[in-house]
Amino acid sequence: MIEARGAALEYSDHGRPVFACQDVDLRVESGEFLGILGPSGSGKSSLLYLLSGLKIPTTGEVSYNGENLTGMHEEERSRLRLRDFGFVFQQPYLLGYLTALENVLVATPAVTRPDDALALLEDLNLGPKSHRLPHELSGGERQRVCVARSLLGRPKVVFADEPTASLDHKNGVAVVQLLNRLRGSGSLVMVTHDPSMLEEADRVVRIVEGRIEPSIA
């Protein structure tokens, strides 16, 4: 489904090349829960950005269903992300002037799905709080709103970038379990520094200093 071949992401630090990722060969299979494990600064978030088309590799390529993301215009990649991908980030990025329900719906402005959005919030035990503003929700509840937003429209792939880092362990485990349960037949790609968050993963790869090590699960 998604395949990186010799992918690298290079930055310039005062004229000195710095690799966030390098020589990455990795395939995300349809329907799998792939965990990417690594310490802070290992390049795991950069790898997720490459796999999702948020970043373009400096060298090598990343393809989705056989189509090279590198060769697409940014507008094409944006449409692809809106149509096929869902995202959950470390911080619960919500619009403070919108309710929980409205924050879920804002991810798909071209298609109104209030019933589907409300059903997701109910699955996440947030139905009675769907009309509350973000500041009226706990940290775990705000992150669950983000989970609902990422799943609206039944994306083919959900990318989760350290989605539990700002939560306590209990709430973190709950968020991952909900993501895994509600993703349906879609794939889940999640990066984390905490191996206990990947107990339900089908496969785990470790990244160290921008390079993928052999699978550990």
DOROLO-907090 format. One record per atom (N, C-alpha, C): residue number from 1; x, y, z; residue in three letters; atom name. Coordinates in steps of 0.05 Angstrom, whole numbers. Atoms other than C-alpha are relative to their C-alpha. Last residue first. Example, Ala and Ser with C-alpha at 12.3 -4.5 7.8 and 13.67 -1.06 7.14 Angstrom:
<recs>
2 -16 -24 -1 SER N
2 273 -21 143 SER CA
2 -15 22 14 SER C
1 18 -24 0 ALA N
1 246 -90 156 ALA CA
1 18 24 0 ALA C
</recs>
This chain:
<recs>
217 25 15 -6 ALA N
217 155 -161 328 ALA CA
217 -13 -9 -25 ALA C
216 -2 12 -27 ILE N
216 225 -132 331 ILE CA
216 -25 -14 8 ILE C
215 25 2 -15 SER N
215 233 -116 257 SER CA
215 4 -14 27 SER C
214 17 23 6 PRO N
214 304 -102 235 PRO CA
214 -25 0 18 PRO C
213 -13 25 -8 GLU N
213 331 -31 245 GLU CA
213 -19 -23 -6 GLU C
212 18 22 -10 ILE N
212 306 29 207 ILE CA
212 17 -24 7 ILE C
211 -1 25 15 ARG N
211 355 87 202 ARG CA
211 -18 -21 13 ARG C
210 11 -2 27 GLY N
210 345 159 223 GLY CA
210 0 -25 -17 GLY C
209 -16 -19 15 GLU N
209 390 157 284 GLU CA
209 -8 0 -30 GLU C
208 -21 -11 -16 VAL N
208 353 96 310 VAL CA
208 17 17 -18 VAL C
207 -16 -19 14 ILE N
207 286 72 283 ILE CA
207 20 13 19 ILE C
206 -14 -19 -17 ARG N
206 253 9 309 ARG CA
206 17 18 -18 ARG C
205 -28 -5 10 VAL N
205 201 -29 271 VAL CA
205 12 21 18 VAL C
204 -14 -23 -11 VAL N
204 138 -60 302 VAL CA
204 28 2 -12 VAL C
203 -29 0 5 ARG N
203 88 -106 270 ARG CA
203 12 26 11 ARG C
202 -6 24 15 ASP N
202 16 -126 282 ASP CA
202 30 -3 -5 ASP C
201 -10 -3 27 ALA N
201 10 -74 337 ALA CA
201 5 -27 -14 ALA C
200 19 11 19 GLU N
200 -34 -89 397 GLU CA
200 10 2 -29 GLU C
199 6 28 -6 GLU N
199 22 -82 448 GLU CA
199 -19 -12 -20 GLU C
198 1 15 25 LEU N
198 46 -18 415 LEU CA
198 -6 -29 5 LEU C
197 23 -10 16 MET N
197 33 32 471 MET CA
197 -4 -16 -26 MET C
196 25 11 -11 SER N
196 77 -8 519 SER CA
196 -24 10 -15 SER C
195 8 26 11 PRO N
195 136 5 472 PRO CA
195 -26 -11 12 PRO C
194 9 17 -22 ASP N
194 137 80 491 ASP CA
194 -9 -27 -11 ASP C
193 -24 7 -14 HIS N
193 178 125 444 HIS CA
193 -6 -22 21 HIS C
192 -1 -5 -28 THR N
192 120 129 395 THR CA
192 28 -7 11 THR C
191 -27 -3 -11 VAL N
191 102 128 322 VAL CA
191 -1 7 29 VAL C
190 -4 -15 -25 MET N
190 37 100 297 MET CA
190 29 1 8 MET C
189 -29 -4 -3 VAL N
189 16 76 228 VAL CA
189 4 19 23 VAL C
188 -8 -19 -21 LEU N
188 -54 48 227 LEU CA
188 30 1 2 LEU C
187 -25 4 -14 SER N
187 -83 15 165 SER CA
187 4 21 21 SER C
186 -22 -18 7 GLY N
186 -156 16 147 GLY CA
186 25 -7 15 GLY C
185 -18 14 17 SER N
185 -203 -44 152 SER CA
185 24 17 -8 SER C
184 13 18 20 GLY N
184 -240 -16 212 GLY CA
184 21 -15 -16 GLY C
183 -11 -6 27 ARG N
183 -201 41 245 ARG CA
183 -12 -18 -21 ARG C
182 19 -15 17 LEU N
182 -248 38 305 LEU CA
182 11 5 -28 LEU C
181 27 12 3 ARG N
181 -214 -16 345 ARG CA
181 -17 13 -21 ARG C
180 -3 26 12 ASN N
180 -142 6 334 ASN CA
180 -27 -13 -5 ASN C
179 -9 -3 28 LEU N
179 -156 79 347 LEU CA
179 1 -27 -14 LEU C
178 22 -11 15 LEU N
178 -196 61 409 LEU CA
178 7 4 -30 LEU C
177 20 22 4 GLN N
177 -141 16 435 GLN CA
177 -24 10 -16 GLN C
176 -10 19 20 VAL N
176 -90 71 423 VAL CA
176 -19 -22 -5 VAL C
175 1 -13 26 VAL N
175 -132 123 460 VAL CA
175 10 -19 -22 VAL C
174 28 -1 9 ALA N
174 -144 76 519 ALA CA
174 -2 12 -28 ALA C
173 8 27 9 VAL N
173 -70 60 526 VAL CA
173 -28 1 -11 VAL C
172 -15 5 24 GLY N
172 -55 135 530 GLY CA
172 -7 -28 -12 GLY C
171 14 -13 23 ASN N
171 -111 148 579 ASN CA
171 14 -6 -26 ASN C
170 27 12 3 LYS N
170 -82 96 627 LYS CA
170 -15 12 -24 LYS C
169 -1 26 12 HIS N
169 -10 118 616 HIS CA
169 -27 -12 -5 HIS C
168 -10 19 -18 ASP N
168 -22 192 628 ASP CA
168 -2 -28 -12 ASP C
167 20 12 -17 LEU N
167 -31 235 567 LEU CA
167 14 -18 21 LEU C
166 9 -20 -19 SER N
166 14 286 531 SER CA
166 -21 -12 20 SER C
165 -23 -12 -15 ALA N
165 55 232 495 ALA CA
165 -9 20 21 ALA C
164 5 4 -29 THR N
164 -6 190 475 THR CA
164 21 15 17 THR C
163 26 -10 -9 PRO N
163 -14 211 402 PRO CA
163 -5 -2 30 PRO C
162 -2 -2 -29 GLU N
162 61 206 388 GLU CA
162 -27 9 12 GLU C
161 -27 -9 -8 ASP N
161 48 218 314 ASP CA
161 1 5 30 ASP C
160 1 -11 -28 ALA N
160 -12 177 292 ALA CA
160 28 6 9 ALA C
159 -27 -5 -9 PHE N
159 -23 165 217 PHE CA
159 -1 13 28 PHE C
158 -1 -20 -21 VAL N
158 -89 134 198 VAL CA
158 29 2 10 VAL C
157 -23 1 -18 VAL N
157 -91 99 131 VAL CA
157 -4 22 21 VAL C
156 -14 25 6 LYS N
156 -150 80 85 LYS CA
156 25 -3 18 LYS C
155 -25 -3 16 PRO N
155 -192 134 117 PRO CA
155 13 -27 -4 PRO C
154 -13 27 2 ARG N
154 -263 117 141 ARG CA
154 25 1 -17 ARG C
153 -4 6 29 GLY N
153 -295 185 126 GLY CA
153 14 -26 -5 GLY C
152 24 -8 16 LEU N
152 -287 208 198 LEU CA
152 6 -4 -29 LEU C
151 14 24 11 LEU N
151 -230 168 230 LEU CA
151 -25 7 -17 LEU C
150 -17 15 18 SER N
150 -181 225 242 SER CA
150 -14 -23 -14 SER C
149 -5 -16 24 ARG N
149 -235 270 270 ARG CA
149 17 -16 -20 ARG C
148 24 0 16 ALA N
148 -257 216 319 ALA CA
148 4 15 -26 ALA C
147 2 27 10 VAL N
147 -185 207 343 VAL CA
147 -25 -1 -18 VAL C
146 -19 1 23 CYS N
146 -178 283 350 CYS CA
146 -1 -28 -13 CYS C
145 13 -15 21 VAL N
145 -241 283 394 VAL CA
145 18 -1 -25 VAL C
144 20 17 12 ARG N
144 -208 228 434 ARG CA
144 -16 14 -22 ARG C
143 -14 18 19 GLN N
143 -148 273 444 GLN CA
143 -20 -20 -13 GLN C
142 -8 -16 23 ARG N
142 -193 327 473 ARG CA
142 14 -18 -20 ARG C
141 24 -4 16 GLU N
141 -225 276 520 GLU CA
141 7 15 -26 GLU C
140 7 25 13 GLY N
140 -157 253 545 GLY CA
140 -24 3 -18 GLY C
139 -20 6 20 GLY N
139 -136 325 559 GLY CA
139 -6 -26 -15 GLY C
138 -26 8 -11 SER N
138 -201 339 595 SER CA
138 19 -5 -23 SER C
137 -7 29 1 LEU N
137 -258 376 561 LEU CA
137 27 -5 13 LEU C
136 19 14 -18 GLU N
136 -291 444 575 GLU CA
136 5 -30 1 GLU C
135 -9 -7 -27 HIS N
135 -232 481 544 HIS CA
135 -18 -13 21 HIS C
134 -24 14 -9 PRO N
134 -246 444 479 PRO CA
134 8 6 29 PRO C
133 -24 -12 12 LEU N
133 -318 470 473 LEU CA
133 25 -14 11 LEU C
132 -18 -15 -17 ARG N
132 -376 425 492 ARG CA
132 24 11 -16 ARG C
131 5 -29 5 HIS N
131 -430 405 442 HIS CA
131 17 17 19 HIS C
130 -5 -8 27 SER N
130 -407 333 435 SER CA
130 -3 30 -5 SER C
129 -17 -23 -1 LYS N
129 -402 323 510 LYS CA
129 6 11 -28 LYS C
128 12 -21 -16 PRO N
128 -461 275 517 PRO CA
128 17 26 1 PRO C
127 26 -9 11 GLY N
127 -434 234 458 GLY CA
127 -13 22 17 GLY C
126 1 -29 -1 LEU N
126 -363 231 484 LEU CA
126 -26 11 -11 LEU C
125 12 -9 -26 ASN N
125 -358 158 502 ASN CA
125 0 30 3 ASN C
124 -23 -9 -17 LEU N
124 -311 144 443 LEU CA
124 -10 11 27 LEU C
123 -17 24 -3 ASP N
123 -365 104 407 ASP CA
123 23 6 18 ASP C
122 14 18 -18 GLU N
122 -411 164 420 GLU CA
122 16 -26 5 GLU C
121 -3 -11 -27 LEU N
121 -361 211 389 LEU CA
121 -14 -18 20 LEU C
120 -27 5 -9 LEU N
120 -358 165 328 LEU CA
120 5 11 28 LEU C
119 -3 29 -6 ALA N
119 -433 164 322 ALA CA
119 28 -7 10 ALA C
118 12 4 -27 LEU N
118 -435 240 327 LEU CA
118 2 -29 8 LEU C
117 -18 -12 -20 ALA N
117 -386 245 269 ALA CA
117 -11 -4 28 ALA C
116 -23 18 -3 ASP N
116 -426 196 227 ASP CA
116 19 11 22 ASP C
115 9 25 -13 ASP N
115 -490 235 240 ASP CA
115 23 -19 4 ASP C
114 5 -4 -29 PRO N
114 -457 302 226 PRO CA
114 -9 -26 14 PRO C
113 7 26 -11 ARG N
113 -427 279 160 ARG CA
113 -6 2 30 ARG C
112 12 -2 -26 THR N
112 -423 341 116 THR CA
112 -9 -27 10 THR C
111 22 20 -5 VAL N
111 -376 331 58 VAL CA
111 -10 3 28 VAL C
110 15 4 25 ALA N
110 -331 385 29 ALA CA
110 -24 -19 3 ALA C
109 18 -22 6 PRO N
109 -309 409 98 PRO CA
109 -17 -4 -25 PRO C
108 11 6 27 THR N
108 -280 342 117 THR CA
108 -20 21 -8 THR C
107 -20 15 15 ALA N
107 -233 355 176 ALA CA
107 -10 -6 -28 ALA C
106 -17 -19 14 VAL N
106 -280 409 203 VAL CA
106 21 -14 -17 VAL C
105 10 -5 27 LEU N
105 -331 356 221 LEU CA
105 18 18 -16 LEU C
104 -1 24 16 VAL N
104 -293 331 281 VAL CA
104 -7 5 -29 VAL C
103 -28 5 5 ASN N
103 -281 401 308 ASN CA
103 4 -26 -15 ASN C
102 -9 -18 22 GLU N
102 -355 416 298 GLU CA
102 30 -5 -6 GLU C
101 12 10 25 LEU N
101 -374 356 342 LEU CA
101 10 16 -24 LEU C
100 -13 26 6 ALA N
100 -325 376 397 ALA CA
100 -11 -10 -27 ALA C
99 7 22 -18 THR N
99 -352 447 394 THR CA
99 15 -25 -8 THR C
98 18 21 11 LEU N
98 -316 502 356 LEU CA
98 -6 -21 21 LEU C
97 27 -12 2 TYR N
97 -287 567 385 TYR CA
97 -20 -20 -12 TYR C
96 12 -6 -26 GLY N
96 -224 533 412 GLY CA
96 -28 11 -2 GLY C
95 7 -29 1 LEU N
95 -205 501 346 LEU CA
95 -17 7 24 LEU C
94 28 -5 3 LEU N
94 -172 434 364 LEU CA
94 -5 30 -2 LEU C
93 5 -25 14 TYR N
93 -101 410 357 TYR CA
93 -29 3 -6 TYR C
92 27 0 11 PRO N
92 -96 355 409 PRO CA
92 -7 27 -13 PRO C
91 18 -19 -13 GLN N
91 -21 354 417 GLN CA
91 -27 -1 -13 GLN C
90 -6 1 -29 GLN N
90 18 292 397 GLN CA
90 -18 19 16 GLN C
89 -26 -10 -7 PHE N
89 -16 287 329 PHE CA
89 3 0 31 PHE C
88 2 -7 -28 VAL N
88 -73 246 301 VAL CA
88 28 8 9 VAL C
87 -24 -7 -17 PHE N
87 -80 244 226 PHE CA
87 -8 5 29 PHE C
86 8 -14 -25 GLY N
86 -128 211 176 GLY CA
86 25 5 17 GLY C
85 -16 1 -24 PHE N
85 -111 193 104 PHE CA
85 -14 15 23 PHE C
84 -8 27 -8 ASP N
84 -150 174 41 ASP CA
84 13 -2 27 ASP C
83 18 21 9 ARG N
83 -190 235 16 ARG CA
83 6 -27 14 ARG C
82 27 -5 -9 LEU N
82 -158 293 53 LEU CA
82 -19 -23 -6 LEU C
81 1 1 -29 ARG N
81 -88 265 46 ARG CA
81 -29 4 11 ARG C
80 -3 28 -8 LEU N
80 -99 251 -28 LEU CA
80 -2 -3 31 LEU C
79 26 14 5 ARG N
79 -126 321 -39 ARG CA
79 1 -29 8 ARG C
78 19 -10 -19 SER N
78 -65 351 -5 SER CA
78 -27 -14 -4 SER C
77 -5 13 -26 ARG N
77 -18 307 -45 ARG CA
77 -20 8 21 ARG C
76 8 28 3 GLU N
76 -50 331 -109 GLU CA
76 4 -15 26 GLU C
75 29 0 0 GLU N
75 -44 404 -87 GLU CA
75 -11 -29 -3 GLU C
74 9 -2 -28 GLU N
74 29 392 -70 GLU CA
74 -30 0 2 GLU C
73 1 -28 -9 HIS N
73 42 369 -141 HIS CA
73 -11 0 28 HIS C
72 25 -15 0 MET N
72 56 295 -147 MET CA
72 4 29 7 MET C
71 6 -12 25 GLY N
71 122 264 -168 GLY CA
71 -26 16 -1 GLY C
70 -20 -20 6 THR N
70 146 251 -98 THR CA
70 -7 15 -25 THR C
69 8 -25 -13 LEU N
69 82 215 -80 LEU CA
69 19 23 -7 LEU C
68 -22 -14 -13 ASN N
68 99 161 -132 ASN CA
68 -10 26 12 ASN C
67 -3 -27 11 GLU N
67 36 121 -147 GLU CA
67 21 15 16 GLU C
66 -15 1 25 GLY N
66 39 45 -136 GLY CA
66 5 27 -12 GLY C
65 14 16 20 ASN N
65 -16 45 -84 ASN CA
65 13 1 -27 ASN C
64 26 8 -12 TYR N
64 21 100 -47 TYR CA
64 -16 -14 -21 TYR C
63 23 4 18 SER N
63 94 110 -65 SER CA
63 -24 -9 17 SER C
62 22 12 -16 VAL N
62 153 140 -27 VAL CA
62 -24 -2 -19 VAL C
61 28 -6 6 GLU N
61 218 156 -63 GLU CA
61 -19 -15 19 GLU C
60 18 23 -2 GLY N
60 293 160 -57 GLY CA
60 -28 7 -6 GLY C
59 -8 20 19 THR N
59 329 225 -44 THR CA
59 -17 -25 5 THR C
58 -21 -13 14 THR N
58 307 289 -10 THR CA
58 12 -18 -22 THR C
57 -27 8 -4 PRO N
57 243 255 8 PRO CA
57 20 16 -16 PRO C
56 -9 14 24 ILE N
56 179 296 6 ILE CA
56 29 -8 4 ILE C
55 -27 -8 9 LYS N
55 146 315 71 LYS CA
55 7 -16 -24 LYS C
54 -3 -27 -12 LEU N
54 72 314 89 LEU CA
54 27 11 -6 LEU C
53 -2 -21 20 GLY N
53 67 256 40 GLY CA
53 0 28 11 GLY C
52 26 -12 4 SER N
52 42 207 92 SER CA
52 0 22 -21 SER C
51 19 20 8 LEU N
51 102 161 90 LEU CA
51 -27 12 -6 LEU C
50 -7 10 27 LEU N
50 150 219 91 LEU CA
50 -21 -19 -10 LEU C
49 6 -22 19 TYR N
49 116 254 150 TYR CA
49 6 -9 -29 TYR C
48 29 -1 3 LEU N
48 116 187 188 LEU CA
48 -8 22 -20 LEU C
47 8 23 16 LEU N
47 190 181 176 LEU CA
47 -30 0 -5 LEU C
46 -7 -7 28 SER N
46 202 252 201 SER CA
46 -7 -23 -18 SER C
45 21 -18 10 SER N
45 163 233 264 SER CA
45 6 8 -29 SER C
44 25 14 4 LYS N
44 208 173 275 LYS CA
44 -22 17 -11 LYS C
43 10 -3 28 GLY N
43 273 210 262 GLY CA
43 -27 -14 -5 GLY C
42 -9 22 16 SER N
42 310 187 325 SER CA
42 -9 2 -29 SER C
41 -20 -8 19 GLY N
41 305 254 359 GLY CA
41 10 -22 -18 GLY C
40 2 -28 10 SER N
40 268 227 419 SER CA
40 23 7 -18 SER C
39 -3 -21 -20 PRO N
39 275 152 424 PRO CA
39 -4 27 -12 PRO C
38 -27 -12 -1 GLY N
38 247 102 374 GLY CA
38 1 22 21 GLY C
37 -9 -5 -27 LEU N
37 188 57 357 LEU CA
37 28 13 0 LEU C
36 -28 -10 5 ILE N
36 149 56 293 ILE CA
36 10 10 27 ILE C
35 -11 -17 -20 GLY N
35 86 13 302 GLY CA
35 29 8 -8 GLY C
34 -29 -1 0 LEU N
34 49 -15 242 LEU CA
34 9 20 21 LEU C
33 -8 -19 -20 PHE N
33 -23 -35 251 PHE CA
33 30 -1 2 PHE C
32 -17 7 -23 GLU N
32 -40 -71 187 GLU CA
32 3 23 19 GLU C
31 14 10 -23 GLY N
31 -100 -63 141 GLY CA
31 17 -6 24 GLY C
30 28 -7 -3 SER N
30 -62 -56 76 SER CA
30 -12 -13 24 SER C
29 20 17 13 GLU N
29 12 -66 86 GLU CA
29 -28 10 5 GLU C
28 24 1 -17 VAL N
28 60 -10 102 VAL CA
28 -21 -16 -15 VAL C
27 26 3 13 ARG N
27 127 -22 68 ARG CA
27 -22 -2 21 ARG C
26 22 8 -18 LEU N
26 195 3 90 LEU CA
26 -26 -1 -15 LEU C
25 16 19 16 ASP N
25 263 16 59 ASP CA
25 -22 -11 18 ASP C
24 23 14 -11 VAL N
24 294 77 91 VAL CA
24 -14 -17 -21 VAL C
23 0 27 10 ASP N
23 364 96 68 ASP CA
23 -23 -17 11 ASP C
22 -17 7 23 GLN N
22 365 159 110 GLN CA
22 -2 -30 -6 GLN C
21 4 28 8 CYS N
21 319 196 158 CYS CA
21 19 -5 -23 CYS C
20 20 8 -18 ALA N
20 329 262 195 ALA CA
20 -7 -30 -4 ALA C
19 20 19 9 PHE N
19 395 270 159 PHE CA
19 -20 -6 23 PHE C
18 9 16 -23 VAL N
18 436 333 173 VAL CA
18 -23 -18 -10 VAL C
17 22 18 4 PRO N
17 477 367 119 PRO CA
17 -6 -17 24 PRO C
16 -8 28 -6 ARG N
16 521 424 144 ARG CA
16 -24 -18 -4 ARG C
15 -16 10 22 GLY N
15 509 492 112 GLY CA
15 9 -28 4 GLY C
14 -22 -19 5 HIS N
14 484 524 176 HIS CA
14 20 -11 -21 HIS C
13 -4 -14 -26 ASP N
13 443 462 191 ASP CA
13 25 18 -3 ASP C
12 -25 -15 -1 SER N
12 416 439 123 SER CA
12 2 15 27 SER C
11 2 -29 -6 TYR N
11 363 386 125 TYR CA
11 27 12 0 TYR C
10 -24 -14 -8 GLU N
10 360 317 93 GLU CA
10 -7 30 5 GLU C
9 9 -27 -5 LEU N
9 302 268 89 LEU CA
9 24 16 12 LEU C
8 -16 -16 -19 ALA N
8 321 201 59 ALA CA
8 -12 28 2 ALA C
7 9 -27 -6 ALA N
7 281 147 24 ALA CA
7 18 13 21 ALA C
6 -24 -17 -2 GLY N
6 317 87 -5 GLY CA
6 -6 29 7 GLY C
5 -23 14 12 ARG N
5 250 57 -23 ARG CA
5 24 20 0 ARG C
4 -23 -18 1 ALA N
4 189 76 19 ALA CA
4 24 -16 -11 ALA C
3 -27 11 1 GLU N
3 126 37 5 GLU CA
3 21 22 -3 GLU C
2 -19 -22 -1 ILE N
2 53 50 22 ILE CA
2 28 -12 1 ILE C
1 17 -24 0 MET N
1 0 0 0 MET CA
1 17 25 0 MET C
</recs>
